[in-house]
Amino acid sequence: MIELIFVACLAASPTQCNDQSLLFTDVTPMACMMGAQPQLAKWSSQRPGYTIKSWTCRVVNLAQKDV
């Protein structure tokens, strides 16, 4: 499982940010990196009050993931 982790900030108040993530079960880390921008654009278009500040992809360690 691959997780696309990103920081989303309120456009009206750029210091108010929070971590978000999207999970993918059928992609490699490289595919996540290559396909992240369209996914983030889709997420942003559904939440026009937010901007994306940074992002990364990582392999999810299910042993450490909160249930």
N, C-alpha and C positions, 0 to 999 in steps of 0.2 A: 504494500500500500504506500502511495506517495502523497505527501501533503504539500500543498502550495500555501505558504504562510506569507501574510502581508500585513502591513501597517496601514490602516485607514484613518484619516483625520477629517474632522469636520471642515468643510471649505470655509465656513464663516468664522471658525475659530481653530486655526491650524495647530494650536498646542493641545487640543483635545483629541487624542488619538487612542486607538485600541487595536489589539492584534486580532486578526481574522484568519481563517484557514478554509481551504477547500480540499477534500480528500478524493483521490483517484485510485481505483483498484486495477486499472488495465493499462497503465503507462509506466515507462521507465523514468528514472530521474532526468535523463537527457530530453525525453519527450515532454516532460513537465516544463523544463526550462524553455524549450522551443515553443510550446503552446501556451505559456503563461500569459503573455500579453493579451491575446484574444479573450481568455477567461477573465482576466482582470478588467478588461474593457466592458465585457458583458455584466460583471458584478457592479461596476461603476455606473453603467447606464440604468441599472435598476435602483440605484441609490444616488441620485444627483447631488445630494448635499455633502458627499464625501469625495475625498481625493486619496489616491494611493501614493504613499511616500516611499515604501521599499517593499521588496518581496524576495523570496527564495523558495527553493524546493528541497525537500528532504525525505528520506525513507522513514516511515513511521515504525517505531519500535513498539509493537503491541504490548510488550511486557511492561513498558513504562506509561502507556496511554491510560488516561483516566477513563473510567467507565461512566 
